[in-house]
Amino acid sequence: MLLQMVGHVSGAHVNPAVTLGRLLRGGFGAWAAAGYLVAQLAGALLGYRLLLAVTPSSASCECTTVPAAALSPLQALLVEAAGTAGLVLQCHASWDGHQAGVASLQFGFYMAAISLALGPYTGGSLNPARSLAPAFWTGIWTYHWVYWAGPLLGSVAATLLYLLPLGGRASAADAPPAATPSNDNKAPVGGKCIVPAVCL
């Protein structure tokens, strides 16, 4: 649903791991990535604080992501890395135009399935910003580093796995669109696409 609402505005990046994958892919500047990171962390912190404000005191609203007691930190890291790698692989396919018209459904199904699969192990965060907010407001930092290292490592691994077979070549989707004659006066700005590629 988020893709449908804001994908055409910002690309719907709400995950630092996804933004890292886009940055490593190329065609996405470091300053833009830094801006996205600030927005992601600020949005998560403000959003969770709002959730706390509207939640009745009788209800539990920790929402912290903590590895299961039986899991070692390394196992938790691998779980988060693997889940995030799958997400970022989908992002790369989307950026290449292989999911045109159905990206929202595919991402929705993936996130629903992976959350059910990984939830009992690590909470299925796959997103450092999502894990930071409840940890910040509740003070529960148990193995919090796992929720940064795992997703970011998974993003790097997925990006290398996706791009290396292609020789590191950027896809046609990453190339600036050619200026074409138009009667509606909507020419590209500086020959570059204004809206970043869509992904979670």
Secondary structure, DSSP 8 states (H G I E B T S, - for coil): -HHHHHHHHH-----HHHHHHHHHHSSS-HHHHHHHHHHHHHHHHHHHHHHHHHS-TTS---------TTS-HHHHHHHHHHHHHHHHHHHHHHHTTTTTTTHHHHHHHHHHHHHHHHHHHH-----HHHHHHHHHHH---TTTTHHHHHHHHHHHHHHHHHHGGGTT---GGGS-------SS----BTTB-SS-----
